[in-house]
Amino acid sequence: MKLVTYSKHGKEQLALLTGSMLYDTNVVNKELPSTIKEMLNDWERLSDIARRTDEDIKSGKTIYPGIEMEKMDVMAPVPYPTSCRDGYAFRQHVAAARRNRKVDMIAEFDQYPIFYFTNHNAIQGPGPIYCMPDHFQKLDFELEAAVVLGKYGRNVKAQDADKYIAGYMVMNDMSARTLQMEEMLLNLGPAKGKDFSTVIGPMLVTPDELEQYKISPKPNHIGNNYKLKMTCRVNGVQVSEGNMGDMDWTFAEIIERCAYGADILPGDVIGSGTVGTGCFLELNGTGKLNDPNYKEQWLQAGDVVVMEIDGLGTLTNTIVAEDTDWSILKLKKK
């Protein structure tokens, strides 16, 4: 089952996606709510109803006409998550970034998964990403996958954690690297380098849709894993390619850590962390390591960023510069 949230008369509307057509959930079945929040808050019951409704649409039993998804103003699948965490699951990315800085790999990476909280009020879907002047000081994308939870839990074990996942999405963890690196000199953050935009979309895909892609997790790890090709293109040029199956820490293991001594809630979004080659910071570092004359690339106003993950769809955004010259970098005390 694939779920899309779009703007209808200025309000969010949840829809089932079949082929290229959207079917408003509460129109095709009066038992279903009109928003993803309501759906997630009663996920176990309502997802069964939605799945049967989706099957009726596919079999031609429904009498309601759909609308073309490409004609709609598509929002984030979960426009208002209860929280947003981002993990650090791909060893390849971490190892390459440290190699490029000529420092040793962190031994603790292989001991436990980690995550940070980012701004859940800065979640957005396909469309423009508005950036301030300081964001353009080494503006970066980060190619990731994400899950949204559909069940309350606390002290959840990894072997049970996949049951809490309602669906999967493409995620772009936008990063303003100059802001990020400056504040992390104080061993805190990331904060301002991350809090302006985190993009998810274009749809939420339930786990049953991904069964054909399932593979074993890495040795000594627990949880579902999927062989899903991940790519990113900037202005039509492919800059990144990886695979979700290369996650060293599974979402189940990350969820276990999130839930230790803390509540996890329906609507919580959790990112995987960056796939190997999945950002300019890593790509520029690798380029300069091999060639001192390598020309760095960062995102600029007008750039079109297209991320695609097999089975999860294509997420497209355009970078837009805010009409201002205000800079918080210039407010630094001497």
N, C-alpha and C positions, 0 to 999 in steps of 0.2 A: 504494500500500500504506500502511495505517495501523497503527501499532504502539502498544500501550498497556502500561504497567507497573502492576500492581495488587498489593495485599497478599493473599497466600494462605497461610493458616496461619502468619502472622507473618513470611513471607519474600516477597521480591519475585518476581513471576511475569510473564514477558513473554507478551503475547497479540496475535494479529491481530484487528483490529477490522473487522467486516463488518456494515454497517448499524448496529444498536445492540447487536450481539452480540460477545462476546469468545471467542476460541478459543486456548487455551494452545498456544504454539508447539511445545513438546516433546511434547505429547500428539497433536496432529494430524499431526506429522511428527517421527519419532524422530531425524532428522538435524539438527534445529534445537535450539539451546540454550534454556534456561529464563530467561535474563537478557539484558538489552540490552547489558551490558558484553561478554559473550561474543559476541553477535551483531556488535557494532561492531568487535571485534578481528579478525574474519574477514569483514568486511562484503561485499566483492566476491563471494565465493563463496556465503555464507549468504543474502545478500539475494536472489540468483537463486532459491535453493531456496524461500525464504519467499514470493516473488512467485508461483511456480508453485503453492505450497500455498494461497495466498490465492485464486488463480483456481479451484482445485479446490473450495474452500469455496463460492465464489460460484456455481459451476456445479452444485452439489449432489452432487459426487463424494465428498465426505468424509462419513463416517458418524458423526462426533462431534458431539454437541449443543453449542451455545454457551451462554454465560451472559450475562445482561443486564448491560451495563456500569454502568448507573445503580444497580445493587444492590451493586456492588463498591467496595472502598476503593481508589480510584485514586490512584496515586503520581505523582511526576514521571516523564515518559517515560524520562529518564536520571537516576535517583536519585543516582548517585554519579559525576558527571563528573570527568574527569581534570584539568580546569581550567575556569574560567568567565571570559571576557572580555566587556566590553560596549563597543560602538562609539559613534559620534557621527555618524550617517549622514544625518539629516534637517536640511537647511539651514533649513527653515521654523521648526522648533522653536528652533534656536540663534539665528536672527535675531530671532524674537519675544521670546525671553527677554532678549536684549541691548537690544532696543528698549525693552522695559518698564523696564529699569534705566537707560535714557537714555545708553547707551554705544554706540559704533560696532560694527558687525559685524566679527568677526575675519577679516582677509584670509586668514590661513593655513588657514581652514576649507576653502577651495576648492583648496588646494595638495596636501593629503595627508590620508588618513583617520587617525583616532586611536582608541585604546581604552584601557581600564584593566582591571586584574584585580580581580575581586571574589571573595567567599568561596565557593568551590565546595562547601564543607561545609555551607553554609546553603541549598542548593537544596531546594526543596519543590514539591509539586504542588497540586492542588485541596484545599480544606479550610481549617482554621483557621491564621491567622498570629498567633503569639504575640509580643506587643510589651511592652517594658519602659516604665516611666514616661517616660524621656527620649525614647523613640521618638515619643511622642505630642506632643512639642513640634514641631508642623508635620509631621505624618506624611503621606506622599504615596505615590501610586501612580505608575508610569510605564508607559505602553502601548507595547509593543515586539513585534517578532518576533525569533526566534532560530533559529540552525542548530546542528546537532551534526555533527561530523566523523566520517567512517568510514574514514579512511585516514591513514597516517603520511606526513609530508612535511617538507621543509626547503627554504627558498629557492624556494618555489612562486610562479610568475608568475600574474598575475591572469587571463590568458587560459586557464590550465589549472585554476584554483582551484575552479570549480564542480564538478569531478569529485570533489572531496574531501568534498562535502556529502552526508551520508547522509539528512538530513531537516530539516524545518522545524517550528517550534512557536510558540505564543503565549508571550510573556514579560512578566512584571510585575516591573520592577526597583524594588523597594520602597525608599523613601528617607525617612530621618529628617532633615529639612532643618536644624533648629537644630544638631544634631551635625555634619552635613556642612559647613555654612557656617562654623562655628567652627574646625574643624580645617583647612579650606582657606584660612583667613587666613594660615596658615603655609606656604602653597604646597606642601602635601602632601595626598595623598588623592584621591578620597574613600575613607574607611575605615570608621570607626564609624557614619557615617551610612548605610552601605550593607550592612554585613556580617551583619545579623541575618536577612535573608530575601531570596532571589531566587526567584521562582516561574516555573515552566515547565509547559506542559501544554495540554490534557489528554492529547494524543497527539503522536506523531512521524509526520509526513506526508512520504513520499518525493517527490522532485522530479517523477517522472513523473505524479503525481496533479495537479500544478499546471500542466501544459503548456497547458491551455486558457486560463490566466490570464496567459501570458507576454507581456510587452511589451518594447520596446527600453529600454535604460538611458538615463540622461540624456546629452545631448551631451558628447563627450569623456570618456566613462566606458566601462568594460568589465565584462561579466558579466551573468548572468541577472537579470531583474527581473520582478516579477509584480504585476498589478493586483488587489490584495486589500484590500477595505474593512476598516478597523480601527475598532472602537468600544469604549468603556468606559462602563459604567453603575455608579453607586453608589446602593444602595438603590432600584433600579428606575428611576432618573433618568439619562438619557444625559448625560454630561459631556464626552465626547471623541469625535471622529470624524476619521479620517484615512485614508491609503491607503499600503500597502506600496510601491506603484509610485512614490511620491514620494521614495523613498530617493535621495539624491544620490550617495553612495558605495555601491557594491554590496557584497554579502557577498564576492564574489570579490576586490574591491580591498582589503577589510578583511583577508581571509585572507592576501593577498599580504604585507601589512605585518606581520601576526602571524608569518608564517613566515620573515621575513627574518633570517637568521643564528640561527634558533631552530627547534627541532622543534615541529611540530604533531602531535597524537596522536589516534587514535580515541577518541571520548568527550569531546573538547574541545567546550564550548558557547560560542557567540559570539552576543551580542545586537546588535541593530541600533542601539540608542540610541532615544530617545523620538521618536515621531511628533509632528508639529505638533498642538497642543492636547492633547497626551497626558499632562499632569500638572497638578496644582493649582498648582504653582509658576508655570507659564506662564499658566494660566487666571486666577489671582488677580492676577498682574502686569498682564495685559491689562485685566481688569476695573477695577483701580484707576487705570490710565492713562486710561481713558475716563470714570470716575466716582470721584472722591475718597472718596465714601461707600460704595463697593462693599464688601460684607461678605465677607471671606476665608472659604474653606472648606478644611478639612483632614480627613483620615480620623479617625474616632473609634471607640472600642470598640463592637462590635456592628454596624458597617457591613459591608455585603455588596458586594464588588467583583466585577463580572462583565465580563470582557474577551472579545471575539470578533473573530476574523479569518476572512474568507471562506476556506473550504477547510481551515482549521487547527483549527476547533472553538471551543468556549466554555470559558473558564477561570474558575472561581468560587471565591472565598475570602471568609472572614469574619474580621474583625479582632477579636482577643481580647486583653484586658489581663491580663498576668501579675499574680498576687496578691502584690505587693510594693510598697514605697515607696522602694526603693533607687535612687539617682540618681548617675550619674558627673558630671553637670553641677555638682552641689553640691560635688564634690571639687576644683574648680578652686582653685589657689592665688591668694591676693590679692597 
